[in-house]
Amino acid sequence: MRILLARHGETPWNAEGRYQGQIDIPLSPVGEAQAAALGQRLRELQIDRAVASPLSRARRTAELALGEARAELLGIDPDLQEIAHGEWEGLLASDIHEKDPARLRAWREEPDTVLMPGGESLRHVLDRSWRGLARAMEGLGDEDTLLVVAHDAVNRVLLCRILGLPLSKLWTFRQAPTTINLLEGPGIDSLEVVRLNDCAHHTPFFGEAKHRAL
């Protein structure tokens, strides 16, 4: 089975470097264009099932990636929502540096140790998103392809588990807007990463595809 694990397109808060978490921020015009480019890239690809986070930035990205002809494939799973940043949501990194500097430093250096104030830890996100991924894969055959559209933290924790990396290594790879990670395997416990952070549909090979807040 093949899994296309994608991230949503850019939002205005992504561009500002503002932590959005589970606040439902829609795609920006740039994000809409990125998602449309993803749709062009996937246009000729057979997709048998699609699942997205209920947050509109992920749902809209999935809709544009699928196109109207495949719209009925899309399902929604709340377990694929972004990490709940709690009190950090809506704040710039500079705001958090003033308000909660020790936790921000830990988030950047030891992310696996952090419980967001009024929110979640990475372990919380991994437990629910792994459950959501398993549910999305149920009943698919060896030759089937699943599209999953989620979020930066969700993708990172899933990839850490598949790659056998501790959650402390969360920042050792990137997840660009509308990036594709290709996973293959007969079941959830035997997945391999075939492609990582592939955003060739909108970013040159040496282009910058870095976020400013997570």
C-alpha positions in Angstrom: 0.0 0.0 0.0 1.1 3.5 -0.7 0.5 6.5 1.6 0.9 10.1 0.4 1.3 12.0 3.7 0.9 15.7 2.9 0.9 18.9 4.9 -1.6 21.7 4.3 -0.7 24.8 2.3 0.5 28.1 3.8 -1.8 30.2 5.9 -1.4 33.9 6.8 -0.3 32.9 10.3 2.4 30.6 8.8 3.7 33.6 6.9 3.7 35.8 10.0 5.4 33.1 12.2 2.3 32.9 14.4 1.5 29.7 16.3 -2.0 28.5 15.2 -2.3 25.0 16.6 -6.0 24.1 16.6 -7.3 27.6 15.7 -9.0 27.2 12.4 -7.0 29.5 10.1 -7.8 29.2 6.4 -5.3 29.0 3.6 -3.8 32.2 2.2 -3.8 32.9 -1.5 -0.3 31.5 -1.6 -1.5 28.4 0.2 -4.4 28.0 -2.2 -1.9 28.1 -5.1 0.4 25.6 -3.4 -2.6 23.2 -2.9 -3.7 23.7 -6.6 -0.1 22.9 -7.7 -0.3 19.7 -5.6 -3.5 18.9 -7.3 -1.9 19.3 -10.7 0.9 17.0 -9.6 -1.5 14.3 -8.4 -4.0 14.7 -11.2 -3.1 11.5 -13.1 -2.3 9.5 -10.0 -4.8 6.8 -8.8 -6.0 7.6 -5.3 -8.3 5.1 -3.6 -9.0 6.9 -0.3 -8.3 10.3 1.2 -8.5 11.6 4.8 -7.8 15.0 6.2 -7.8 16.9 9.4 -11.1 18.8 10.0 -9.2 22.1 10.2 -10.1 24.1 7.1 -6.5 24.6 6.0 -6.0 20.8 5.7 -9.5 20.1 4.4 -9.2 22.7 1.7 -5.7 21.5 0.7 -7.1 17.9 0.4 -10.0 19.2 -1.7 -7.7 21.0 -4.1 -5.3 18.1 -4.2 -8.1 15.7 -5.2 -10.0 17.9 -7.6 -13.8 17.9 -8.2 -13.8 14.5 -9.9 -12.4 12.7 -6.7 -14.1 14.9 -4.1 -16.3 12.0 -2.8 -13.1 10.2 -1.7 -12.4 12.6 1.1 -13.1 11.7 4.8 -12.4 13.7 7.9 -10.7 12.5 11.1 -10.2 14.8 14.1 -7.3 12.7 15.3 -5.3 14.3 12.5 -5.6 17.8 13.9 -2.5 19.9 14.6 -1.0 19.9 18.1 -3.0 22.0 20.6 -0.6 24.8 21.5 -3.0 26.0 24.2 -2.0 29.4 25.5 0.6 29.9 22.7 -2.1 29.8 20.0 -2.3 33.2 18.2 1.1 34.4 19.5 4.2 35.2 17.6 7.5 33.4 18.6 8.7 36.8 19.8 5.6 37.0 22.1 6.3 33.6 23.5 10.0 34.4 24.0 8.9 37.2 26.4 6.0 35.3 28.0 7.3 31.7 28.3 11.0 31.7 27.4 12.1 28.5 29.3 9.4 26.4 27.7 10.1 27.9 24.2 13.8 27.0 24.6 12.8 23.5 25.6 10.5 23.3 22.6 13.3 24.1 20.3 16.0 22.0 22.0 14.1 19.1 23.8 10.6 19.1 22.2 9.8 15.7 23.6 9.8 17.1 27.2 7.3 19.9 26.6 3.6 19.9 27.6 2.0 22.9 25.9 0.4 25.3 28.5 -3.3 24.2 28.3 -2.5 22.0 25.3 -0.8 18.8 24.3 2.6 17.1 24.3 4.1 15.4 21.3 3.3 12.0 22.8 -0.4 13.0 22.9 -0.2 14.0 19.2 1.5 10.7 18.2 -0.9 8.5 20.1 -4.0 10.1 18.4 -2.5 10.6 15.0 -1.2 7.0 14.8 -4.7 5.8 15.7 -6.1 8.0 12.9 -3.5 6.7 10.4 -4.4 3.1 11.3 -8.1 3.8 10.9 -7.4 5.5 7.4 -5.5 2.4 6.3 -8.1 -0.2 7.3 -9.3 -2.4 4.5 -6.9 -1.0 1.8 -5.2 -3.5 -0.5 -1.5 -3.9 -1.4 -1.9 -1.8 -4.6 -4.1 0.9 -3.1 -3.0 4.5 -2.5 -4.2 6.6 0.4 -3.9 10.4 0.6 -3.6 11.9 4.1 -3.5 15.7 4.6 -2.5 16.8 8.0 -0.2 19.3 9.8 3.4 19.9 10.6 3.6 18.4 14.0 1.3 15.5 13.1 3.5 14.6 10.1 6.7 14.9 12.1 5.6 12.6 14.9 4.3 10.0 12.5 7.5 10.1 10.5 9.6 9.9 13.7 7.8 6.7 14.6 8.1 5.2 11.1 11.8 6.1 10.9 12.5 4.8 14.4 13.5 8.2 15.7 12.9 9.5 19.2 10.5 12.5 19.4 13.5 14.5 20.5 14.7 14.4 16.8 11.5 16.2 15.6 13.4 19.1 14.2 16.0 17.1 12.2 13.9 17.2 9.0 11.4 19.7 7.4 7.8 19.6 6.4 7.1 22.3 3.8 3.6 23.6 2.9 1.8 20.9 0.8 4.9 18.7 1.0 4.5 15.0 0.1 6.0 12.2 2.1 5.6 8.8 0.3 5.3 5.8 2.6 5.0 2.2 1.4 4.3 -1.1 3.1 1.8 -3.9 3.7 0.6 -2.5 7.1 1.1 0.3 9.5 3.8 -1.4 11.5 5.9 -2.1 8.4 5.9 1.2 6.6 9.0 2.6 4.9 9.7 6.2 4.0 10.3 6.4 0.2 10.2 10.2 -0.2 10.5 12.8 2.5 9.5 16.5 2.3 9.0 16.5 -1.5 7.6 19.9 -2.5 8.9 20.0 -6.1 5.5 21.2 -7.3 6.1 24.7 -5.9 9.7 25.0 -4.6 13.0 24.7 -6.6 15.5 22.0 -5.6 17.5 24.4 -3.5 14.6 26.7 -2.7 13.7 27.7 0.9 10.7 25.7 2.3 11.0 26.6 6.0 8.3 27.5 8.4 8.7 30.1 11.1 6.4 28.8 13.8 5.6 25.4 15.3 
